[in-house]
C-alpha cells in the first residue's frame, strides 16, 4: 500500500528540497517512488536531481467575460467580488482585473441581465520526468498569477490517479503555512517538518507545527544544518508540541557539491525516519 509523505517547513531555505530529494533517492533503490515538487512558485527538485522535465498539461482557470451591450451598469458584480477583481461603479461599465480573479462565480450569480459568460486563462503547467527509479511530477505557476493552490490541486488529482503504482510518494511543499501548503499536504499520511536551529527557524517551525496540529497530521522534526546555531530552541518546540526530532543533518560541503553537480544527495540514516 502506498505511503504519502509530506516534506514541509515554515521557513524558506531550511533544506526541504534537500531532504525530499535525498529521501526519494534512498527509497528508490528498493521501492517505486514518485517525487512531487509542489512548490509551484519556485520548483527546483528537478535541478537537484538532474531530471529533464517534459510538459504534461496546461492548467486553466475560468474567468468572467463581460458583454457590455447587455450590461445595465448596475454595479452589483463589483459589490460581491471579494477579491476586488471587478471595479464597478453604478452607471459605468465594470473594469475587470483578471489576475485578481479566482473564478468564484459570484458576479455571474448576481448579474440581472445575463451579461456575464465564462472564458478561461492559463494559470500554469504540470511537468513530468524520470530519473532512475524515481518518477517525477512538478507544477509551475505562471509569473504574476495568483492561486498557486489551484496548480497544487491539479498535482493532487494526478497523484490520486496514479498513486497505486508506487510504494512511496514524496511531496515537497512550498515554504510557509498558506493555502498551497495546506493543499499539498491534503493526502499526506505523515509529515516531516524541516527546520534549522536559528531564531527564524524556530519561529517558523512554531507556525508550521501549529498548522499541522490543526490539520491533525502526524508529524516529526528534521533539523538541517544542525551544527550551526542553538539546538535547544528546537528541542523546546519539540517538547511543547510533543514531537520527535528524528533526524539531524549537519552542514556539509558534500551536499553543496551534489547540488552543483546534479547528483542525488546522500544522507546517512535518512531511511530511519520512515520507521518512526
ZAMARGU-4260 file (C-alpha; in steps of 0.2 Angstrom, whole numbers, plus 5000, padded with zeros to 4 digits):
<rodrens>
0) 5000/5000/5000 | 5007/5017/4995 | 5013/5029/5009 | 5012/5048/5005 | 5025/5058/5014
5) 5025/5077/5015 | 5041/5087/5017 | 5037/5104/5023 | 5044/5119/5034 | 5038/5136/5038
10) 5054/5145/5033 | 5062/5145/5016 | 5079/5139/5014 | 5079/5126/5028 | 5083/5112/5016
15) 5065/5104/5012 | 5071/5100/4994 | 5087/5093/5001 | 5078/5081/5012 | 5064/5077/4999
20) 5076/5073/4985 | 5088/5063/4997 | 5073/5053/5004 | 5066/5049/4986 | 5084/5044/4980
25) 5087/5032/4995 | 5069/5024/4994 | 5071/5022/4975 | 5085/5009/4977 | 5072/4996/4983
30) 5055/5004/4980 | 5044/5013/4967 | 5044/5031/4971 | 5035/5046/4965 | 5043/5063/4969
35) 5031/5078/4968 | 5038/5096/4968 | 5023/5106/4975 | 5032/5122/4977 | 5024/5128/4961
40) 5031/5146/4963 | 5049/5140/4963 | 5051/5122/4959 | 5069/5116/4959 | 5069/5097/4963
45) 5072/5093/4945 | 5088/5104/4945 | 5094/5095/4961 | 5092/5078/4953 | 5096/5082/4935
50) 5079/5077/4929 | 5074/5083/4911 | 5056/5088/4913 | 5043/5085/4899 | 5026/5095/4898
55) 5011/5086/4904 | 4997/5098/4904 | 4991/5116/4905 | 4981/5121/4920 | 4967/5134/4916
60) 4956/5144/4927 | 4939/5151/4922 | 4936/5169/4922 | 4921/5180/4918 | 4919/5188/4901
65) 4908/5204/4901 | 4895/5208/4887 | 4894/5227/4888 | 4880/5228/4876 | 4869/5218/4889
70) 4877/5226/4904 | 4865/5238/4913 | 4879/5246/4923 | 4870/5242/4940 | 4887/5239/4949
75) 4881/5223/4958 | 4896/5212/4951 | 4909/5224/4959 | 4900/5224/4976 | 4900/5205/4978
80) 4918/5202/4971 | 4928/5198/4987 | 4945/5199/4978 | 4942/5216/4971 | 4944/5209/4953
85) 4930/5220/4947 | 4929/5239/4949 | 4911/5243/4946 | 4903/5260/4949 | 4884/5261/4946
90) 4881/5270/4929 | 4898/5265/4922 | 4904/5249/4914 | 4914/5237/4925 | 4933/5236/4924
95) 4940/5218/4926 | 4957/5214/4933 | 4959/5196/4928 | 4975/5192/4939 | 4965/5195/4955
100) 4950/5184/4950 | 4948/5167/4957 | 4933/5162/4946 | 4921/5160/4961 | 4906/5165/4950
105) 4898/5177/4962 | 4897/5190/4949 | 4888/5179/4937 | 4876/5174/4950 | 4870/5192/4954
110) 4870/5199/4936 | 4852/5204/4932 | 4855/5205/4913 | 4864/5189/4909 | 4879/5200/4904
115) 4892/5188/4911 | 4898/5172/4902 | 4914/5162/4905 | 4931/5161/4897 | 4947/5154/4904
120) 4965/5159/4906 | 4981/5149/4909 | 4987/5148/4927 | 5002/5137/4924 | 5008/5120/4919
125) 5012/5102/4926 | 5028/5093/4920 | 5033/5075/4922 | 5050/5067/4922 | 5060/5052/4927
130) 5077/5048/4935 | 5082/5030/4938 | 5068/5023/4948 | 5061/5040/4953 | 5045/5046/4944
135) 5043/5064/4945 | 5029/5077/4944 | 5030/5096/4946 | 5019/5111/4944 | 5024/5129/4938
140) 5013/5144/4942 | 5014/5157/4928 | 5023/5174/4934 | 5011/5187/4940 | 4997/5174/4943
145) 4988/5170/4960 | 4980/5154/4965 | 4996/5143/4967 | 4984/5131/4977 | 4975/5128/4960
150) 4991/5121/4952 | 4994/5111/4968 | 4976/5104/4967 | 4979/5099/4949 | 4995/5090/4955
155) 4984/5081/4969 | 4972/5075/4955 | 4987/5067/4946 | 4993/5059/4962 | 4976/5051/4965
160) 4975/5044/4948 | 4992/5035/4948 | 4996/5033/4967 | 4993/5014/4966 | 5008/5012/4955
165) 5020/5017/4969 | 5026/5012/4986 | 5030/5029/4992 | 5025/5047/4986 | 5036/5061/4992
170) 5028/5078/4992 | 5040/5093/4993 | 5029/5108/4998 | 5032/5127/4997 | 5038/5137/5012
175) 5025/5144/5024 | 5009/5140/5031 | 4997/5146/5017 | 4984/5138/5006 | 4996/5130/4993
180) 5005/5121/5008 | 4989/5115/5016 | 4983/5109/4998 | 4999/5100/4996 | 4998/5091/5012
185) 4980/5086/5010 | 4983/5067/5006 | 4999/5065/5017 | 4999/5051/5029 | 5014/5058/5038
190) 5023/5075/5038 | 5041/5079/5042 | 5045/5097/5046 | 5062/5103/5041 | 5070/5117/5051
195) 5086/5125/5056 | 5092/5129/5074 | 5091/5148/5072 | 5078/5160/5080 | 5070/5162/5062
200) 5070/5143/5060 | 5061/5141/5077 | 5049/5155/5074 | 5043/5147/5058 | 5043/5129/5065
205) 5031/5135/5078 | 5019/5141/5065 | 5020/5125/5054 | 5018/5114/5069 | 5003/5123/5075
210) 4996/5121/5057 | 4999/5103/5057 | 4991/5101/5074 | 4975/5109/5067 | 4976/5098/5051
215) 4978/5083/5063 | 4993/5077/5053 | 5006/5065/5061 | 5022/5075/5060 | 5040/5075/5067
220) 5055/5086/5065 | 5071/5086/5055 | 5085/5098/5059 | 5095/5103/5044 | 5112/5112/5047
225) 5111/5105/5064 | 5128/5110/5070 | 5125/5129/5066 | 5115/5138/5079 | 5106/5133/5095
230) 5098/5116/5095 | 5089/5120/5112 | 5077/5131/5104 | 5071/5117/5093 | 5071/5105/5107
235) 5059/5116/5117 | 5047/5117/5102 | 5048/5098/5100 | 5043/5096/5119 | 5029/5109/5118
240) 5021/5100/5103 | 5025/5083/5109 | 5035/5079/5093 | 5051/5070/5090 | 5067/5076/5082
245) 5070/5061/5071 | 5085/5067/5060 | 5099/5079/5062 | 5109/5084/5046 | 5125/5094/5049
250) 5131/5107/5037 | 5141/5098/5023 | 5151/5103/5009 | 5147/5086/5001 | 5129/5091/5000
255) 5134/5108/4991 | 5144/5098/4979 | 5130/5086/4975 | 5119/5102/4972 | 5131/5109/4959
260) 5134/5093/4950 | 5115/5087/4949 | 5119/5072/4959 | 5107/5064/4972 | 5111/5069/4989
265) 5116/5055/5001 | 5111/5057/5020 | 5116/5043/5031 | 5102/5035/5041 | 5088/5045/5031
270) 5078/5029/5029 | 5076/5028/5048 | 5064/5042/5048 | 5051/5031/5038 | 5051/5018/5053
275) 5047/5032/5066
</rodrens>
